[in-house]
Amino acid sequence: MRCRANDFGDLEVLTAPFPYYGGKRRIAPAVWQRFGEVDRYIEPFFGSGAVLLANPRPARSEIVCDLNGFICNFWRAIRHDPQQTAYYADYPTIHHDLSARHKWLIRWFENHHRLIEDSDFFDAKVAGWWCWGMSLWIGGDFCQLAEHVRDKRPVVRPGNGQTRGICDRHTHIPLEERTAKQPRVSDSIPKVTDCLYRLTGQPRASRADWFIDLSQRLKNVIVLNRSWKSAITPTILGDTDHHSQSVRAVFLDPPYLLTNRISTLYQTETQDTTDKAARDSYNWAVSRGNNSGYRIAYCCAEGDFDIPPGWASISQAFSGIRNSERRSKRREIIMFSPACLPVPQQQTIF
């Protein structure tokens, strides 16, 4: 697979075909500078998969996990049936269909237990519709299950020239919102641009090609729909004598503490589960940090957790949703365990 090098000297690879708040696409090259080549890669909070997809040297064993059933279903569908998933994702920008599909997907989720019980189960129609909706819906709560957003009126992303997932033109304005100053515009079919697809630097003719390449990249990846702790069991980690010499990389990007962001950002959002996941995953990372067989990266908001002794860190301005009063004060931090590779001082990370 031919890829072009970016400013970090690494290779730019595939990206998710939907926008995702909190995604780590911008810092993924810096993560792989620290991880280097590894035997086993584990990502317990998968989301848009930006870090795994940016790995220029895929590991022999790759296991990812996300508690959000729609995310898990999408990546499984891409892996097993990319063409059918692309078929359902390829749809005009129609406001009322967005509302109807949002409600339909919420009803489908009542049977999401099959995702947990069968690691091969997926629904390509659900995956395509969810990807399409994620690219259009403003506010980050598409297919949220919380009662206060379930019946919320959807808002289509405005046409601003910026690509958002598979849709880069969102021009449809609801009839009741049109005024004399807003000309009637027809629904338009979104198109994929090379802003998101960067294998050769050339745009693809078909969205199916994009999804097929994602499928090829994920063909050996195990996608779990469980608690993050299910991805760090001794079996998943390879904590056996047989794998004692293996180099394992664990990328932890849990939902940040609720005191530093809005509380309806993720589908699984509750005070008890998200804050506990952030603290527990941090404590797990610190407890494993001195093990030379583990290269661990932990992401959080600046000030949420202390940088452990011997760990390195980098920071960047927030790129996702956060409380407005903290917009100019807080930054994201990525901490790296002592076993991670050093980066020469003369190299620029951001």
C-alpha positions in Angstrom: 0.0 0.0 0.0 1.6 3.3 -1.1 1.3 6.2 1.3 2.8 9.6 1.4 4.9 11.0 4.2 3.6 13.8 6.4 5.6 16.6 8.2 6.5 14.2 11.0 8.2 11.7 8.7 5.4 9.2 9.3 2.8 8.0 6.8 -0.6 9.5 6.4 -3.1 6.7 6.2 -6.9 6.2 6.4 -9.3 8.2 8.5 -12.8 7.5 9.8 -15.6 8.6 7.4 -17.4 10.4 10.2 -16.6 13.3 12.5 -15.8 12.4 16.1 -15.3 14.8 19.0 -12.2 14.0 20.9 -10.6 12.1 18.0 -6.8 12.0 18.0 -6.0 12.2 14.3 -3.8 15.3 14.8 -1.6 13.7 17.4 -1.5 10.1 16.1 1.9 10.5 14.3 3.4 11.7 17.6 1.9 8.7 19.4 3.6 6.3 17.0 6.9 8.1 17.3 6.7 7.1 21.0 5.3 3.6 20.4 7.5 2.5 17.5 7.0 -1.0 16.2 5.1 -3.2 18.5 3.9 -6.8 18.6 0.5 -6.2 20.1 -1.7 -3.0 20.0 -4.7 -2.5 22.3 -7.1 0.4 22.3 -9.8 0.1 25.0 -11.6 3.4 23.9 -11.6 3.1 20.2 -14.0 5.9 18.9 -12.9 7.0 15.4 -9.8 4.7 15.5 -7.5 7.5 14.4 -4.5 6.2 16.2 -4.8 2.6 15.0 -5.3 3.7 11.4 -2.3 6.0 11.6 0.1 3.1 12.5 2.6 2.8 9.7 3.6 -0.7 10.8 0.5 -2.5 12.0 1.0 -4.9 14.8 0.6 -8.7 14.5 -2.2 -8.6 17.0 -4.6 -5.6 17.3 -7.6 -5.5 19.7 -9.9 -2.5 20.0 -12.9 -1.9 22.2 -15.7 0.6 22.6 -18.8 0.6 24.8 -20.8 2.5 22.2 -22.6 -0.1 20.2 -23.0 2.1 17.1 -19.2 2.6 17.0 -18.5 -1.1 17.4 -21.2 -2.0 14.8 -19.8 0.4 12.3 -16.2 -0.9 12.4 -17.4 -4.5 12.3 -19.6 -3.7 9.3 -16.7 -2.0 7.6 -14.4 -4.9 8.3 -16.9 -7.6 7.0 -19.0 -5.9 4.4 -17.6 -2.5 3.3 -19.6 -2.3 0.0 -23.0 -2.8 1.6 -22.1 -0.3 4.3 -21.0 2.3 1.7 -24.3 1.7 -0.1 -26.3 2.7 2.9 -24.0 5.6 3.8 -24.3 7.1 0.3 -27.5 9.2 0.6 -28.6 12.8 -0.1 -28.7 15.4 2.7 -32.4 15.4 3.6 -33.4 16.9 6.9 -36.6 14.9 7.6 -34.9 11.6 6.8 -32.2 12.5 9.3 -34.8 12.8 12.0 -36.6 9.6 10.9 -33.4 7.6 10.8 -32.3 9.0 14.2 -35.5 7.5 15.7 -35.2 4.3 13.8 -31.6 3.7 15.0 -32.6 4.4 18.6 -35.2 1.7 18.3 -32.7 -0.7 16.7 -30.3 -0.2 19.6 -32.8 -2.1 21.9 -31.3 -5.3 20.4 -27.7 -4.2 20.6 -26.9 -7.1 23.1 -26.1 -9.2 20.1 -23.0 -7.1 19.6 -21.8 -8.1 23.0 -22.7 -11.8 22.7 -21.3 -12.4 19.2 -18.0 -10.7 18.2 -18.8 -11.3 14.5 -22.3 -9.7 14.6 -22.9 -6.5 12.7 -25.6 -4.7 10.7 -24.4 -2.9 7.5 -27.6 -0.9 7.2 -27.3 0.5 10.7 -23.6 1.2 10.2 -24.2 3.1 6.9 -27.2 5.1 8.3 -25.3 6.0 11.5 -22.2 7.1 9.5 -24.4 9.3 7.3 -26.2 10.8 10.3 -23.0 11.5 12.2 -21.7 13.5 9.3 -24.7 15.7 9.2 -26.0 16.2 12.8 -24.8 19.2 14.7 -24.1 19.0 18.4 -22.5 15.5 18.8 -25.6 13.8 20.2 -26.8 11.8 17.1 -28.3 8.5 18.3 -27.7 9.4 22.0 -29.9 7.3 24.2 -30.4 9.9 27.0 -34.0 11.0 27.4 -33.2 14.7 27.2 -31.8 14.3 23.7 -33.8 11.5 22.3 -36.6 13.7 20.9 -34.4 16.7 20.1 -35.0 18.4 16.8 -32.0 17.6 14.5 -30.0 20.3 12.9 -28.1 19.8 9.7 -24.6 21.0 9.5 -24.4 24.2 7.4 -22.5 24.3 4.1 -19.2 26.0 5.1 -16.7 24.4 2.8 -15.3 22.1 5.5 -15.5 18.4 5.1 -17.3 16.5 7.9 -17.0 12.8 7.4 -18.5 11.4 4.3 -20.5 14.6 3.7 -18.8 17.8 2.6 -22.0 19.6 1.4 -24.9 20.2 3.8 -27.1 22.6 1.9 -30.6 21.6 2.7 -32.6 24.1 4.8 -35.9 22.9 6.3 -39.0 24.5 4.7 -40.2 26.2 7.9 -36.8 27.8 8.5 -36.5 29.4 5.0 -36.9 33.2 4.7 -36.9 35.7 1.9 -33.1 36.0 2.4 -32.6 32.3 2.2 -33.0 30.9 -1.4 -34.5 27.5 -1.8 -31.8 24.9 -2.4 -32.2 21.3 -3.4 -30.8 18.3 -1.6 -27.4 17.4 -2.9 -25.5 14.1 -2.7 -22.4 14.4 -0.6 -19.1 13.5 -2.1 -15.8 12.2 -0.7 -12.8 14.5 -1.2 -9.1 14.0 -0.7 -9.4 16.1 2.5 -10.2 12.9 4.3 -8.7 10.2 2.0 -4.9 10.4 1.9 -3.4 7.2 0.6 -1.9 8.5 -2.6 -2.9 12.2 -2.4 -5.5 11.6 -5.1 -9.3 11.7 -4.6 -11.1 8.4 -4.9 -13.9 8.0 -7.5 -16.1 6.0 -5.2 -17.0 6.0 -1.5 -16.9 2.2 -1.7 -13.2 2.3 -2.5 -12.6 4.2 0.7 -14.6 1.7 2.8 -12.9 -1.3 1.1 -9.5 0.1 2.0 -10.6 0.5 5.6 -11.9 -3.1 5.5 -8.5 -4.3 4.3 -6.8 -2.5 7.1 -9.1 -3.9 9.7 -9.2 -7.5 8.4 -7.1 -8.8 11.3 -8.4 -6.4 14.0 -10.7 -7.7 16.8 -13.5 -5.2 17.6 -15.1 -5.7 21.0 -18.3 -4.0 22.3 -17.7 -4.2 26.1 -16.3 -2.2 29.0 -12.8 -0.9 28.5 -11.6 -3.4 31.2 -12.5 -6.3 28.8 -9.6 -5.1 26.6 -6.9 -5.3 29.3 -7.5 -8.8 30.6 -4.4 -11.0 30.9 -5.6 -12.9 27.8 -6.0 -9.8 25.6 -2.7 -8.3 26.9 -0.8 -11.6 26.3 0.4 -11.8 29.9 1.9 -15.3 29.5 5.3 -16.8 29.5 4.9 -17.3 25.8 4.6 -13.6 25.2 7.0 -12.4 27.9 9.3 -10.8 25.3 6.5 -9.2 23.3 6.3 -5.4 23.1 2.7 -4.3 23.8 1.3 -0.8 23.2 -1.8 0.4 25.0 -3.5 3.7 24.0 -5.9 4.9 26.6 -8.2 7.8 25.6 -11.2 7.6 28.0 -13.9 10.3 28.2 -12.4 13.2 30.1 -13.7 14.2 33.5 -17.1 15.8 33.3 -15.9 18.9 35.1 -14.0 19.9 32.0 -16.6 19.3 29.2 -20.3 19.1 28.4 -22.1 16.2 29.9 -23.9 14.9 26.8 -21.0 14.3 24.5 -21.0 10.5 24.4 -23.7 7.9 24.0 -22.7 6.1 27.2 -22.5 9.3 29.2 -23.3 9.2 33.0 -21.5 10.8 35.9 -20.8 7.5 37.6 -19.4 5.6 34.6 -17.4 8.2 32.7 -15.5 9.7 35.6 -14.9 6.3 37.1 -13.6 5.0 33.7 -11.2 8.0 33.5 -9.8 7.5 37.0 -9.6 3.7 36.8 -7.9 3.7 33.5 -5.4 6.3 34.8 -4.6 4.1 37.8 -4.2 1.1 35.7 -1.8 2.9 33.4 0.3 4.1 36.3 0.3 0.6 37.8 1.7 -0.9 34.6 3.9 2.0 33.6 7.1 0.6 35.1 6.8 -2.7 33.2 9.3 -2.5 30.3 7.0 -4.7 28.1 4.3 -2.0 28.0 4.4 1.2 26.1 1.4 3.1 27.4 -0.1 6.4 26.4 -2.8 8.1 28.5 -4.9 11.1 27.4 -6.6 13.6 29.6 -7.4 17.3 30.1 -4.6 19.3 31.6 -4.8 19.3 35.4 -7.1 16.2 35.7 -4.3 13.9 36.7 -0.6 14.2 37.7 2.1 13.1 35.3 3.7 10.1 37.0 7.4 10.3 37.7 9.5 9.1 34.8 6.7 9.6 32.3 7.0 12.0 29.3 4.2 14.2 28.0 3.1 16.4 25.1 0.1 18.8 25.0 -2.1 20.4 22.4 -5.0 22.8 22.4 -8.4 21.2 22.7 -9.8 20.2 19.3 -13.2 18.9 20.5 -16.2 20.1 22.5 -15.4 21.6 25.9 -16.9 24.1 28.3 -16.6 27.6 26.8 -15.2 29.2 29.9 -12.3 26.8 29.8 -11.7 27.2 26.0 -8.6 29.4 26.4 -7.3 27.9 29.6 -7.2 24.1 29.3 -5.2 21.8 27.0 -5.1 18.1 26.3 -2.2 16.1 27.6 -0.9 12.8 26.4 1.3 11.0 28.9 3.8 8.3 27.8 5.2 5.6 30.1 8.9 5.2 30.6 9.1 2.2 28.1 8.0 4.4 25.2 10.6 5.6 22.8 12.3 9.0 23.3 11.8 11.6 20.6 14.9 13.7 19.5 14.6 17.2 20.9 15.1 18.8 17.5 12.0 17.2 16.0 8.7 19.1 16.1 5.7 17.2 17.4 3.0 19.8 16.7 
